Amino acid sequence: MDREEISALVSEAGEPAYRAKQIMDAIYRQRVETLEEISTLPLELREKLARNGVTVGAARIEKRFVSVDGTVRYLIGFGDGQSVETVWMPEGDGGEAGDGSEAGEEAESGTPGAKAQFQISGPIAALKRGAIQNPIAPPKSRGQNSGRSTICISSQVGCAVDCQFCLTALLGVKRNLTAGEIVGQVCAVLKDQHVSPPEDRINLVFMGMGEPFLNYENFTKAARLLVEGVGIAERRMTVSTAGIVPRIREFGEESIRPKLAISLNASNDVLRTRLMPLNKKWNLEMLMAAARDFPLRTREWITFEYVLLGGVNDEPENAREVAELLRGLRCKVNLIALNPGPGIDFAIPSAERVTAFQNILRDAGIPAFVRRPRGRDIYAACGQLKRTVEVATSLEPQLHVISPQQLEG
């Protein structure tokens, strides 16, 4: 429920209007899990709400997978037995860099060069060298958050878009998440990590499981709740779409609007249709027209995400075609070296190919950044979310699975 709906609930119960704020604060700021915990409400009101079937639908953390780089992949369950994955990145992945926002400036100031970014993706080697002594670090206390911490959340159980290089696509789509289930992921992670916006600066990306623009009403309602209830500024949120053109145009008119990222991943229609079948419905000409018409705010840039697949879409000619596609747009490009997984028949590009692609874009005047792979060893990186509870044999010694009961103990 948003503020208006909770206000109506309070009014129907014959209670004063300020009760709505008490409920909002308890759920979204204090992150209570039961009506009984809302101590600011009279016992009689809590009992009345319970009799009327009102509950606090807190998300349930079923499992945690902790990476050697500090990334945490959460398996979060819902009442119907379905689950999604949500990722906590304590130092982000550089994805906000160059987008013109405060979060982007913070990411740039703390982001190493592209080649270094690409080369830090070897957690197993780091463990063997003894470089990482304690991969399971205690959560930061309130007020110690760096400002670059990022939560990646899901909008659907599975995904219907069928990108050929993404593990989530192998699930298909089970159902949309409600606005409460989307926001519930954030509340569960914030509570687990002991951080509280707006005092602690958190970046939020709708880049987990699912296509947010195919669950548009729930996504936009969740964005409003995150701003008004949880306290995360819209300028610290980014939503990524595979290219649902009509929704891109509608999104531009929203009063509360996260920053826009578009998954490009190919430089021409033939290649993009092969990698992203969605391109048959909304091709590059239509997508670029929507991007050029998008009403950008002051200092706002569109982000284009480009997953580099070795020998497929990472040729110099591909980079030149991307530069031509984006010419004149107020945009930047995030390059993502493929994060591998079982069932994905593509190769990781070499560091040299990544750097060469980036340099061609930069020489054409297009800001290009390499997103750091986060949580590859626990299948938490971009494109790896598949509710995976098993890992490849070579990664098993580096995987730490922690149950809520173990943490409590």
C-alpha positions as CSV (number, residue, x, y, z in Angstrom):
1,M,0.0,0.0,0.0
2,D,1.1,3.5,-0.8
3,R,0.4,6.6,1.4
4,E,-2.9,7.3,-0.2
5,E,-4.1,3.7,0.3
6,I,-2.9,3.6,3.9
7,S,-4.6,6.9,4.5
8,A,-7.9,5.4,3.2
9,L,-7.4,2.4,5.5
10,V,-6.9,4.6,8.5
11,S,-9.9,6.7,7.6
12,E,-12.2,3.7,7.3
13,A,-11.1,2.6,10.7
14,G,-12.2,6.0,12.1
15,E,-8.6,6.9,13.1
16,P,-6.9,10.3,12.8
17,A,-4.9,11.0,9.6
18,Y,-1.5,10.9,11.4
19,R,-1.9,7.2,11.9
20,A,-1.1,6.7,8.2
21,K,2.4,8.2,8.7
22,Q,3.0,6.0,11.8
23,I,2.2,2.9,9.7
24,M,4.3,4.1,6.8
25,D,7.3,4.8,9.0
26,A,6.9,1.5,10.8
27,I,6.8,-0.6,7.6
28,Y,9.2,1.3,5.3
29,R,11.7,2.9,7.8
30,Q,11.7,0.7,10.8
31,R,10.9,-2.3,8.6
32,V,8.7,-4.2,11.1
33,E,7.5,-7.6,10.2
34,T,4.2,-7.9,12.1
35,L,1.4,-5.6,13.1
36,E,2.2,-6.3,16.8
37,E,5.6,-4.5,16.3
38,I,3.9,-1.2,15.4
39,S,4.0,0.1,19.0
40,T,2.9,3.6,18.0
41,L,-0.5,2.2,17.2
42,P,-3.1,1.5,19.9
43,L,-3.5,-2.2,20.7
44,E,-7.2,-1.9,19.8
45,L,-6.3,-0.6,16.3
46,R,-3.8,-3.3,15.7
47,E,-6.3,-5.9,16.7
48,K,-9.0,-4.3,14.4
49,L,-6.6,-4.3,11.4
50,A,-5.7,-7.9,12.0
51,R,-9.4,-8.9,12.2
52,N,-9.9,-7.2,8.9
53,G,-7.2,-9.3,7.3
54,V,-4.4,-6.6,7.2
55,T,-0.9,-8.0,7.6
56,V,2.7,-6.9,7.1
57,G,3.9,-8.9,4.1
58,A,7.6,-8.8,4.9
59,A,9.9,-10.5,2.4
60,R,11.6,-13.6,3.7
61,I,15.3,-14.2,3.2
62,E,15.6,-17.9,2.4
63,K,19.3,-18.1,1.7
64,R,22.4,-15.9,1.4
65,F,25.4,-16.6,-0.8
66,V,28.4,-14.5,0.1
67,S,31.1,-13.8,-2.5
68,V,34.8,-13.3,-1.8
69,D,34.4,-9.6,-3.0
70,G,31.7,-8.9,-0.4
71,T,28.7,-9.2,-2.8
72,V,25.7,-11.0,-1.3
73,R,23.2,-12.8,-3.4
74,Y,19.9,-13.3,-1.5
75,L,17.2,-15.8,-2.4
76,I,14.0,-14.1,-1.2
77,G,10.8,-16.1,-0.9
78,F,7.1,-15.1,-1.0
79,G,3.9,-16.5,0.3
80,D,3.1,-18.6,-2.8
81,G,6.3,-20.5,-2.7
82,Q,7.9,-18.5,-5.5
83,S,11.3,-16.7,-5.1
84,V,13.5,-14.2,-6.7
85,E,17.1,-13.1,-6.3
86,T,18.3,-9.7,-5.0
87,V,22.0,-8.7,-4.9
88,W,23.8,-6.4,-2.4
89,M,27.0,-4.9,-3.7
90,P,28.8,-3.0,-0.9
91,E,31.0,-1.0,-3.3
92,G,28.7,-1.0,-6.3
93,D,30.0,-2.1,-9.7
94,G,30.7,1.3,-11.3
95,G,27.4,1.1,-13.2
96,E,26.3,4.7,-12.2
97,A,29.6,6.3,-13.4
98,G,29.1,9.0,-15.9
99,D,25.3,9.3,-15.8
100,G,25.4,12.9,-14.6
101,S,23.9,12.2,-11.1
102,E,25.4,12.5,-7.6
103,A,25.6,8.7,-7.5
104,G,27.5,8.8,-10.8
105,E,30.0,11.2,-9.5
106,E,30.6,9.0,-6.5
107,A,31.1,6.0,-8.7
108,E,33.6,7.8,-11.0
109,S,35.6,9.1,-8.0
110,G,35.9,5.5,-6.7
111,T,36.2,3.6,-9.9
112,P,39.6,2.4,-11.1
113,G,40.6,2.3,-14.8
114,A,38.9,0.0,-17.2
115,K,41.7,-2.5,-17.5
116,A,42.0,-2.8,-13.7
117,Q,38.2,-3.2,-13.5
118,F,38.2,-6.1,-15.9
119,Q,41.1,-7.8,-14.2
120,I,39.8,-7.8,-10.6
121,S,37.3,-10.6,-11.5
122,G,39.5,-13.4,-10.2
123,P,38.3,-14.2,-6.7
124,I,39.6,-17.7,-6.8
125,A,43.1,-16.6,-7.6
126,A,42.9,-14.0,-4.9
127,L,42.0,-16.7,-2.4
128,K,44.9,-18.8,-3.5
129,R,47.3,-15.9,-3.0
130,G,45.8,-15.3,0.5
131,A,44.8,-11.8,-0.5
132,I,41.4,-12.2,1.0
133,Q,41.5,-13.4,4.6
134,N,37.9,-13.1,5.6
135,P,35.4,-13.0,2.7
136,I,32.5,-12.9,5.1
137,A,32.8,-9.4,6.5
138,P,30.4,-8.2,9.2
139,P,27.7,-5.7,8.0
140,K,28.6,-2.1,8.3
141,S,27.0,-0.2,11.1
142,R,24.5,2.6,10.4
143,G,26.2,5.7,9.0
144,Q,29.3,4.0,7.7
145,N,27.9,3.3,4.2
146,S,30.3,4.6,1.5
147,G,27.5,6.0,-0.7
148,R,28.4,3.6,-3.5
149,S,26.6,0.5,-2.1
150,T,24.1,-0.8,-4.6
151,I,21.1,-3.1,-4.4
152,C,20.0,-4.9,-7.5
153,I,16.3,-6.0,-7.4
154,S,14.0,-8.2,-9.4
155,S,10.6,-7.2,-10.9
156,Q,9.4,-10.6,-12.1
157,V,9.8,-14.3,-11.1
158,G,11.9,-15.3,-14.1
159,C,11.8,-13.3,-17.4
160,A,10.0,-13.5,-20.7
161,V,12.5,-11.5,-22.9
162,D,14.7,-14.5,-23.7
163,C,18.1,-12.8,-24.2
164,Q,20.4,-15.6,-25.3
165,F,23.3,-14.8,-23.0
166,C,21.3,-14.5,-19.8
167,L,20.7,-17.3,-17.2
168,T,17.4,-15.8,-16.1
169,A,16.0,-16.3,-19.5
170,L,16.3,-20.1,-19.0
171,L,13.6,-19.9,-16.3
172,G,11.0,-18.3,-18.5
173,V,8.5,-16.1,-16.7
174,K,6.4,-17.4,-13.8
175,R,4.6,-14.2,-12.7
176,N,4.9,-10.5,-12.0
177,L,5.9,-9.3,-8.6
178,T,3.6,-6.9,-6.8
179,A,4.8,-3.5,-5.8
180,G,5.0,-4.7,-2.2
181,E,7.2,-7.7,-3.2
182,I,9.5,-5.4,-5.2
183,V,9.9,-3.0,-2.3
184,G,10.0,-5.9,0.2
185,Q,13.3,-7.0,-1.4
186,V,14.9,-3.7,-0.6
187,C,13.5,-3.6,3.0
188,A,14.8,-7.1,3.6
189,V,18.3,-6.3,2.4
190,L,18.5,-2.9,4.2
191,K,17.5,-4.6,7.4
192,D,20.0,-7.4,7.0
193,Q,22.8,-5.0,6.1
194,H,21.9,-2.6,8.9
195,V,21.7,0.5,6.7
196,S,18.9,3.0,6.5
197,P,18.2,5.6,3.8
198,P,18.3,8.5,3.5
199,E,20.9,8.7,6.3
200,D,22.8,6.0,4.5
201,R,23.2,6.7,0.7
202,I,22.1,3.6,-1.3
203,N,21.9,3.2,-5.0
204,L,19.2,1.0,-6.4
205,V,19.0,-0.7,-9.8
206,F,16.0,-2.5,-11.3
207,M,18.3,-4.9,-13.1
208,G,17.6,-8.3,-11.4
209,M,15.3,-11.0,-12.6
210,G,12.6,-9.9,-15.1
211,E,11.8,-7.0,-17.4
212,P,10.5,-4.1,-15.3
213,F,8.6,-2.5,-18.3
214,L,6.6,-5.8,-18.7
215,N,5.4,-5.2,-15.1
216,Y,5.0,-1.5,-15.6
217,E,2.3,-0.6,-13.1
218,N,3.9,-2.5,-10.2
219,F,7.3,-1.2,-11.1
220,T,6.2,2.5,-11.1
221,K,4.2,2.1,-7.9
222,A,7.3,0.4,-6.3
223,A,9.4,3.4,-7.4
224,R,7.0,5.8,-5.7
225,L,7.0,3.7,-2.5
226,L,10.8,3.6,-2.4
227,V,10.9,7.4,-2.7
228,E,8.0,8.3,-0.3
229,G,8.3,5.4,2.1
230,V,11.8,3.9,2.2
231,G,13.6,7.3,1.5
232,I,15.7,6.4,-1.6
233,A,15.9,9.4,-3.9
234,E,14.8,8.7,-7.5
235,R,18.1,10.1,-8.8
236,R,19.8,7.1,-7.0
237,M,17.6,4.6,-8.9
238,T,18.1,3.2,-12.4
239,V,15.8,1.0,-14.3
240,S,17.0,-1.2,-17.2
241,T,14.8,-2.2,-20.1
242,A,15.5,-4.6,-23.0
243,G,13.7,-2.1,-25.2
244,I,9.9,-2.0,-24.6
245,V,9.5,1.0,-26.8
246,P,5.9,2.1,-25.9
247,R,6.8,1.9,-22.2
248,I,10.0,4.0,-22.7
249,R,7.8,6.7,-24.1
250,E,5.3,6.4,-21.2
251,F,8.1,6.3,-18.6
252,G,9.3,9.7,-19.8
253,E,6.1,11.3,-18.5
254,E,6.2,9.8,-15.0
255,S,6.4,12.3,-12.1
256,I,8.7,10.0,-10.1
257,R,11.2,8.5,-12.5
258,P,14.4,6.6,-11.9
259,K,17.2,7.0,-14.4
260,L,16.9,5.1,-17.7
261,A,19.2,2.3,-18.9
262,I,18.7,0.5,-22.2
263,S,20.1,-3.0,-22.9
264,L,21.6,-2.6,-26.3
265,N,24.0,-5.6,-26.7
266,A,24.3,-5.5,-30.4
267,S,25.2,-2.9,-33.1
268,N,22.8,-3.9,-35.9
269,D,19.4,-5.5,-36.3
270,V,20.6,-8.8,-37.6
271,L,22.9,-9.4,-34.6
272,R,20.4,-7.9,-32.0
273,T,17.6,-10.1,-33.2
274,R,19.8,-13.2,-32.8
275,L,20.8,-12.2,-29.3
276,M,17.6,-10.5,-28.2
277,P,14.5,-11.9,-30.1
278,L,12.5,-8.9,-28.7
279,N,14.2,-6.9,-31.5
280,K,11.9,-8.4,-34.0
281,K,9.0,-6.4,-32.4
282,W,10.9,-3.2,-31.6
283,N,14.0,-2.9,-33.8
284,L,16.9,-0.5,-33.4
285,E,15.3,2.3,-35.5
286,M,12.3,2.3,-33.2
287,L,14.4,2.0,-30.1
288,M,16.8,4.8,-31.0
289,A,13.8,7.1,-31.9
290,A,12.4,6.5,-28.5
291,A,15.7,7.2,-26.9
292,R,16.2,10.5,-28.8
293,D,12.7,11.6,-27.8
294,F,13.2,10.8,-24.1
295,P,12.8,13.9,-22.0
296,L,16.1,14.1,-20.1
297,R,16.3,16.2,-17.0
298,T,19.2,18.6,-16.1
299,R,22.5,16.7,-15.9
300,E,20.7,13.4,-16.8
301,W,22.1,11.0,-19.3
302,I,20.7,7.7,-20.8
303,T,22.8,4.7,-20.1
304,F,23.2,2.0,-22.8
305,E,24.3,-1.4,-21.4
306,Y,26.3,-3.6,-23.8
307,V,27.2,-7.2,-22.9
308,L,30.4,-8.2,-24.7
309,L,30.4,-11.7,-26.1
310,G,33.7,-13.0,-27.3
311,G,33.9,-13.2,-31.1
312,V,30.2,-12.3,-31.5
313,N,29.5,-8.6,-30.8
314,D,32.9,-7.3,-29.7
315,E,34.6,-6.6,-33.0
316,P,36.0,-3.1,-33.8
317,E,33.3,-2.8,-36.5
318,N,30.6,-3.4,-33.8
319,A,32.1,-0.6,-31.7
320,R,32.0,1.7,-34.7
321,E,28.4,0.8,-35.5
322,V,27.4,1.5,-31.8
323,A,29.1,4.9,-32.0
324,E,27.1,5.7,-35.1
325,L,23.9,4.6,-33.5
326,L,24.4,6.8,-30.5
327,R,25.9,9.8,-32.2
328,G,24.3,13.0,-30.9
329,L,22.6,11.4,-27.9
330,R,23.3,12.6,-24.4
331,C,24.3,9.1,-23.3
332,K,27.0,6.9,-22.0
333,V,27.8,3.2,-22.5
334,N,28.4,0.6,-19.8
335,L,30.4,-2.3,-21.2
336,I,29.9,-5.7,-19.4
337,A,32.1,-8.6,-20.2
338,L,30.0,-11.7,-20.3
339,N,29.4,-13.4,-16.9
340,P,29.4,-17.1,-17.7
341,G,27.0,-19.7,-16.4
342,P,25.8,-23.3,-17.3
343,G,23.7,-23.3,-20.4
344,I,25.2,-20.1,-21.9
345,D,27.0,-20.9,-25.1
346,F,29.1,-17.8,-25.4
347,A,32.7,-16.9,-24.5
348,I,34.1,-14.2,-22.3
349,P,35.9,-11.6,-24.3
350,S,39.6,-10.9,-23.7
351,A,40.6,-7.9,-21.6
352,E,42.3,-6.5,-24.8
353,R,39.0,-6.7,-26.8
354,V,37.1,-5.0,-24.0
355,T,39.6,-2.2,-23.8
356,A,39.7,-1.8,-27.6
357,F,35.9,-1.6,-27.8
358,Q,35.9,1.1,-25.1
359,N,38.6,3.1,-26.8
360,I,36.8,3.2,-30.1
361,L,33.7,4.6,-28.4
362,R,35.7,7.1,-26.4
363,D,37.5,8.3,-29.5
364,A,34.1,8.8,-31.1
365,G,33.2,11.1,-28.2
366,I,31.0,8.6,-26.3
367,P,31.7,8.1,-22.6
368,A,32.2,4.4,-22.1
369,F,32.8,2.6,-18.8
370,V,33.5,-1.0,-17.9
371,R,31.3,-2.4,-15.2
372,R,33.2,-4.4,-12.6
373,P,32.0,-8.0,-12.4
374,R,30.6,-8.5,-8.9
375,G,29.9,-11.8,-7.3
376,R,30.8,-14.0,-10.3
377,D,31.8,-16.8,-7.9
378,I,28.3,-17.0,-6.5
379,Y,26.3,-16.4,-9.7
380,A,25.4,-12.9,-8.6
381,A,26.8,-10.9,-11.5
382,C,24.8,-9.3,-14.3
383,G,23.0,-12.0,-16.3
384,Q,23.7,-14.8,-13.8
385,L,20.5,-14.7,-11.7
386,K,18.6,-18.0,-11.9
387,R,17.8,-18.9,-8.3
388,T,20.9,-21.0,-8.4
389,V,21.4,-23.1,-5.2
390,E,24.2,-25.2,-6.7
391,V,27.5,-24.0,-8.2
392,A,30.1,-25.3,-10.5
393,T,32.6,-27.8,-8.9
394,S,35.5,-25.4,-9.4
395,L,33.7,-22.7,-7.4
396,E,32.5,-24.8,-4.5
397,P,35.4,-24.1,-2.1
398,Q,34.8,-20.4,-2.6
399,L,31.0,-20.5,-2.0
400,H,29.6,-19.6,1.5
401,V,26.0,-20.5,2.0
402,I,24.6,-19.0,5.2
403,S,21.1,-19.6,6.5
404,P,19.2,-17.1,8.7
405,Q,19.4,-19.5,11.6
406,Q,23.2,-19.7,11.3
407,L,23.5,-15.9,11.4
408,E,21.2,-15.7,14.4
409,G,23.5,-18.2,16.1
